[in-house]
């Protein structure tokens, strides 16, 4: 749920920096 909302907001803003940040966040989340 939270991740879906976060991704939805990223698509809304369409900001390259936030997309990169979200990808890094997902990578760290997978490592944990």
CHARMM-style PDB file with segment names, atoms N, HN, CA, C and O in Angstrom:
ATOM      1  N   UNK     1       0.840  -1.207   0.000  1.00  0.00      PROA
ATOM      2  CA  UNK     1       0.000   0.000   0.000  1.00  0.00      PROA
ATOM      3  C   UNK     1       0.872   1.254   0.000  1.00  0.00      PROA
ATOM      4  O   UNK     1       0.732   2.122  -0.861  1.00  0.00      PROA
ATOM      5  N   UNK     2       1.762   1.332   0.966  1.00  0.00      PROA
ATOM      6  HN  UNK     2       1.875   0.627   1.666  1.00  0.00      PROA
ATOM      7  CA  UNK     2       2.609   2.522   1.076  1.00  0.00      PROA
ATOM      8  C   UNK     2       3.482   2.662  -0.164  1.00  0.00      PROA
ATOM      9  O   UNK     2       3.625   3.756  -0.710  1.00  0.00      PROA
ATOM     10  N   UNK     3       4.060   1.557  -0.603  1.00  0.00      PROA
ATOM     11  HN  UNK     3       3.944   0.668  -0.159  1.00  0.00      PROA
ATOM     12  CA  UNK     3       4.923   1.596  -1.781  1.00  0.00      PROA
ATOM     13  C   UNK     3       4.131   2.031  -3.010  1.00  0.00      PROA
ATOM     14  O   UNK     3       4.625   2.809  -3.826  1.00  0.00      PROA
ATOM     15  N   UNK     4       2.899   1.530  -3.144  1.00  0.00      PROA
ATOM     16  HN  UNK     4       2.498   0.899  -2.481  1.00  0.00      PROA
ATOM     17  CA  UNK     4       2.073   1.903  -4.285  1.00  0.00      PROA
ATOM     18  C   UNK     4       1.784   3.397  -4.283  1.00  0.00      PROA
ATOM     19  O   UNK     4       1.847   4.042  -5.330  1.00  0.00      PROA
ATOM     20  N   UNK     5       1.470   3.949  -3.125  1.00  0.00      PROA
ATOM     21  HN  UNK     5       1.419   3.425  -2.274  1.00  0.00      PROA
ATOM     22  CA  UNK     5       1.211   5.383  -3.026  1.00  0.00      PROA
ATOM     23  C   UNK     5       2.457   6.179  -3.367  1.00  0.00      PROA
ATOM     24  O   UNK     5       2.385   7.221  -4.018  1.00  0.00      PROA
ATOM     25  N   UNK     6       3.608   5.675  -2.919  1.00  0.00      PROA
ATOM     26  HN  UNK     6       3.667   4.829  -2.390  1.00  0.00      PROA
ATOM     27  CA  UNK     6       4.869   6.366  -3.183  1.00  0.00      PROA
ATOM     28  C   UNK     6       5.158   6.371  -4.677  1.00  0.00      PROA
ATOM     29  O   UNK     6       5.543   7.399  -5.233  1.00  0.00      PROA
ATOM     30  N   UNK     7       4.974   5.232  -5.325  1.00  0.00      PROA
ATOM     31  HN  UNK     7       4.661   4.396  -4.873  1.00  0.00      PROA
ATOM     32  CA  UNK     7       5.210   5.142  -6.764  1.00  0.00      PROA
ATOM     33  C   UNK     7       4.220   6.022  -7.517  1.00  0.00      PROA
ATOM     34  O   UNK     7       4.588   6.667  -8.499  1.00  0.00      PROA
ATOM     35  N   UNK     8       2.984   6.055  -7.073  1.00  0.00      PROA
ATOM     36  HN  UNK     8       2.685   5.531  -6.276  1.00  0.00      PROA
ATOM     37  CA  UNK     8       1.966   6.872  -7.725  1.00  0.00      PROA
ATOM     38  C   UNK     8       2.342   8.349  -7.673  1.00  0.00      PROA
ATOM     39  O   UNK     8       2.182   9.070  -8.658  1.00  0.00      PROA
ATOM     40  N   UNK     9       2.839   8.794  -6.526  1.00  0.00      PROA
ATOM     41  HN  UNK     9       2.968   8.208  -5.726  1.00  0.00      PROA
ATOM     42  CA  UNK     9       3.248  10.190  -6.379  1.00  0.00      PROA
ATOM     43  C   UNK     9       4.445  10.474  -7.276  1.00  0.00      PROA
ATOM     44  O   UNK     9       4.572  11.575  -7.814  1.00  0.00      PROA
ATOM     45  N   UNK    10       5.327   9.483  -7.442  1.00  0.00      PROA
ATOM     46  HN  UNK    10       5.224   8.589  -7.005  1.00  0.00      PROA
ATOM     47  CA  UNK    10       6.490   9.662  -8.315  1.00  0.00      PROA
ATOM     48  C   UNK    10       6.031   9.848  -9.751  1.00  0.00      PROA
ATOM     49  O   UNK    10       6.542  10.711 -10.464  1.00  0.00      PROA
ATOM     50  N   UNK    11       5.073   9.045 -10.173  1.00  0.00      PROA
ATOM     51  HN  UNK    11       4.657   8.343  -9.594  1.00  0.00      PROA
ATOM     52  CA  UNK    11       4.564   9.155 -11.540  1.00  0.00      PROA
ATOM     53  C   UNK    11       3.899  10.517 -11.727  1.00  0.00      PROA
ATOM     54  O   UNK    11       4.006  11.126 -12.792  1.00  0.00      PROA
ATOM     55  N   UNK    12       3.223  10.982 -10.705  1.00  0.00      PROA
ATOM     56  HN  UNK    12       3.136  10.487  -9.840  1.00  0.00      PROA
ATOM     57  CA  UNK    12       2.558  12.286 -10.789  1.00  0.00      PROA
ATOM     58  C   UNK    12       3.579  13.404 -10.994  1.00  0.00      PROA
ATOM     59  O   UNK    12       3.424  14.245 -11.880  1.00  0.00      PROA
ATOM     60  N   UNK    13       4.621  13.404 -10.164  1.00  0.00      PROA
ATOM     61  HN  UNK    13       4.746  12.722  -9.444  1.00  0.00      PROA
ATOM     62  CA  UNK    13       5.623  14.465 -10.237  1.00  0.00      PROA
ATOM     63  C   UNK    13       6.521  14.306 -11.457  1.00  0.00      PROA
ATOM     64  O   UNK    13       6.946  15.290 -12.062  1.00  0.00      PROA
ATOM     65  N   UNK    14       6.809  13.034 -11.815  1.00  0.00      PROA
ATOM     66  HN  UNK    14       6.464  12.235 -11.324  1.00  0.00      PROA
ATOM     67  CA  UNK    14       7.655  12.765 -12.975  1.00  0.00      PROA
ATOM     68  C   UNK    14       8.995  13.475 -12.838  1.00  0.00      PROA
ATOM     69  O   UNK    14       9.472  14.121 -13.772  1.00  0.00      PROA
ATOM     70  N   UNK    15       9.586  13.346 -11.675  1.00  0.00      PROA
ATOM     71  HN  UNK    15       9.199  12.821 -10.917  1.00  0.00      PROA
ATOM     72  CA  UNK    15      10.877  13.978 -11.424  1.00  0.00      PROA
ATOM     73  C   UNK    15      11.978  12.924 -11.516  1.00  0.00      PROA
ATOM     74  O   UNK    15      11.918  11.889 -10.852  1.00  0.00      PROA
ATOM     75  N   UNK    16      12.984  13.201 -12.346  1.00  0.00      PROA
ATOM     76  HN  UNK    16      13.033  14.042 -12.885  1.00  0.00      PROA
ATOM     77  CA  UNK    16      14.060  12.226 -12.548  1.00  0.00      PROA
ATOM     78  C   UNK    16      14.763  11.909 -11.234  1.00  0.00      PROA
ATOM     79  O   UNK    16      15.041  10.745 -10.948  1.00  0.00      PROA
ATOM     80  N   UNK    17      15.050  12.921 -10.443  1.00  0.00      PROA
ATOM     81  HN  UNK    17      14.824  13.867 -10.676  1.00  0.00      PROA
ATOM     82  CA  UNK    17      15.752  12.708  -9.175  1.00  0.00      PROA
ATOM     83  C   UNK    17      14.953  11.793  -8.253  1.00  0.00      PROA
ATOM     84  O   UNK    17      15.517  10.906  -7.613  1.00  0.00      PROA
ATOM     85  N   UNK    18      13.655  12.005  -8.185  1.00  0.00      PROA
ATOM     86  HN  UNK    18      13.197  12.726  -8.705  1.00  0.00      PROA
ATOM     87  CA  UNK    18      12.823  11.188  -7.299  1.00  0.00      PROA
ATOM     88  C   UNK    18      12.722   9.760  -7.818  1.00  0.00      PROA
ATOM     89  O   UNK    18      12.668   8.813  -7.033  1.00  0.00      PROA
ATOM     90  N   UNK    19      12.696   9.604  -9.133  1.00  0.00      PROA
ATOM     91  HN  UNK    19      12.740  10.373  -9.771  1.00  0.00      PROA
ATOM     92  CA  UNK    19      12.646   8.252  -9.711  1.00  0.00      PROA
ATOM     93  C   UNK    19      13.922   7.498  -9.365  1.00  0.00      PROA
ATOM     94  O   UNK    19      13.875   6.328  -8.985  1.00  0.00      PROA
ATOM     95  N   UNK    20      15.067   8.173  -9.499  1.00  0.00      PROA
ATOM     96  HN  UNK    20      15.106   9.123  -9.807  1.00  0.00      PROA
ATOM     97  CA  UNK    20      16.352   7.547  -9.156  1.00  0.00      PROA
ATOM     98  C   UNK    20      16.371   7.208  -7.670  1.00  0.00      PROA
ATOM     99  O   UNK    20      16.810   6.127  -7.277  1.00  0.00      PROA
ATOM    100  N   UNK    21      15.893   8.135  -6.851  1.00  0.00      PROA
ATOM    101  HN  UNK    21      15.536   9.012  -7.171  1.00  0.00      PROA
ATOM    102  CA  UNK    21      15.859   7.910  -5.404  1.00  0.00      PROA
ATOM    103  C   UNK    21      14.980   6.715  -5.055  1.00  0.00      PROA
ATOM    104  O   UNK    21      15.320   5.917  -4.182  1.00  0.00      PROA
ATOM    105  N   UNK    22      13.852   6.599  -5.743  1.00  0.00      PROA
ATOM    106  HN  UNK    22      13.576   7.247  -6.452  1.00  0.00      PROA
ATOM    107  CA  UNK    22      12.947   5.477  -5.482  1.00  0.00      PROA
ATOM    108  C   UNK    22      13.599   4.156  -5.867  1.00  0.00      PROA
ATOM    109  O   UNK    22      13.417   3.149  -5.183  1.00  0.00      PROA
ATOM    110  N   UNK    23      14.362   4.158  -6.966  1.00  0.00      PROA
ATOM    111  HN  UNK    23      14.510   4.977  -7.521  1.00  0.00      PROA
ATOM    112  CA  UNK    23      15.055   2.943  -7.394  1.00  0.00      PROA
ATOM    113  C   UNK    23      16.088   2.529  -6.347  1.00  0.00      PROA
ATOM    114  O   UNK    23      16.203   1.350  -6.015  1.00  0.00      PROA
ATOM    115  N   UNK    24      16.838   3.500  -5.831  1.00  0.00      PROA
ATOM    116  HN  UNK    24      16.745   4.458  -6.101  1.00  0.00      PROA
ATOM    117  CA  UNK    24      17.830   3.205  -4.786  1.00  0.00      PROA
ATOM    118  C   UNK    24      17.120   2.690  -3.533  1.00  0.00      PROA
ATOM    119  O   UNK    24      17.581   1.748  -2.890  1.00  0.00      PROA
ATOM    120  N   UNK    25      16.003   3.316  -3.201  1.00  0.00      PROA
ATOM    121  HN  UNK    25      15.629   4.082  -3.724  1.00  0.00      PROA
ATOM    122  CA  UNK    25      15.240   2.901  -2.028  1.00  0.00      PROA
ATOM    123  C   UNK    25      14.762   1.457  -2.175  1.00  0.00      PROA
ATOM    124  O   UNK    25      14.816   0.678  -1.224  1.00  0.00      PROA
ATOM    125  N   UNK    26      14.296   1.108  -3.374  1.00  0.00      PROA
ATOM    126  HN  UNK    26      14.253   1.741  -4.147  1.00  0.00      PROA
ATOM    127  CA  UNK    26      13.845  -0.262  -3.618  1.00  0.00      PROA
ATOM    128  C   UNK    26      15.004  -1.238  -3.504  1.00  0.00      PROA
ATOM    129  O   UNK    26      14.838  -2.333  -2.966  1.00  0.00      PROA
ATOM    130  N   UNK    27      16.168  -0.862  -4.000  1.00  0.00      PROA
ATOM    131  HN  UNK    27      16.303   0.027  -4.437  1.00  0.00      PROA
ATOM    132  CA  UNK    27      17.345  -1.722  -3.920  1.00  0.00      PROA
ATOM    133  C   UNK    27      17.686  -1.999  -2.454  1.00  0.00      PROA
ATOM    134  O   UNK    27      17.926  -3.145  -2.075  1.00  0.00      PROA
ATOM    135  N   UNK    28      17.704  -0.957  -1.640  1.00  0.00      PROA
ATOM    136  HN  UNK    28      17.509  -0.026  -1.948  1.00  0.00      PROA
ATOM    137  CA  UNK    28      18.019  -1.115  -0.214  1.00  0.00      PROA
ATOM    138  C   UNK    28      16.947  -1.967   0.464  1.00  0.00      PROA
ATOM    139  O   UNK    28      17.253  -2.808   1.310  1.00  0.00      PROA
ATOM    140  N   UNK    29      15.706  -1.743   0.089  1.00  0.00      PROA
ATOM    141  HN  UNK    29      15.457  -1.060  -0.598  1.00  0.00      PROA
ATOM    142  CA  UNK    29      14.601  -2.503   0.670  1.00  0.00      PROA
ATOM    143  C   UNK    29      14.764  -3.993   0.362  1.00  0.00      PROA
ATOM    144  O   UNK    29      14.495  -4.839   1.215  1.00  0.00      PROA
ATOM    145  N   UNK    30      15.204  -4.309  -0.853  1.00  0.00      PROA
ATOM    146  HN  UNK    30      15.422  -3.621  -1.545  1.00  0.00      PROA
ATOM    147  CA  UNK    30      15.402  -5.711  -1.237  1.00  0.00      PROA
ATOM    148  C   UNK    30      16.565  -6.312  -0.466  1.00  0.00      PROA
ATOM    149  O   UNK    30      16.511  -7.475  -0.066  1.00  0.00      PROA
ATOM    150  N   UNK    31      17.612  -5.532  -0.257  1.00  0.00      PROA
ATOM    151  HN  UNK    31      17.656  -4.588  -0.582  1.00  0.00      PROA
ATOM    152  CA  UNK    31      18.769  -6.045   0.484  1.00  0.00      PROA
ATOM    153  C   UNK    31      18.386  -6.385   1.922  1.00  0.00      PROA
ATOM    154  O   UNK    31      18.887  -7.355   2.491  1.00  0.00      PROA
ATOM    155  N   UNK    32      17.509  -5.596   2.498  1.00  0.00      PROA
ATOM    156  HN  UNK    32      17.102  -4.808   2.036  1.00  0.00      PROA
ATOM    157  CA  UNK    32      17.072  -5.853   3.876  1.00  0.00      PROA
ATOM    158  C   UNK    32      16.111  -7.045   3.870  1.00  0.00      PROA
ATOM    159  OT1 UNK    32      15.614  -7.443   4.924  1.00  0.00      PROA
TER     160      UNK     32
END
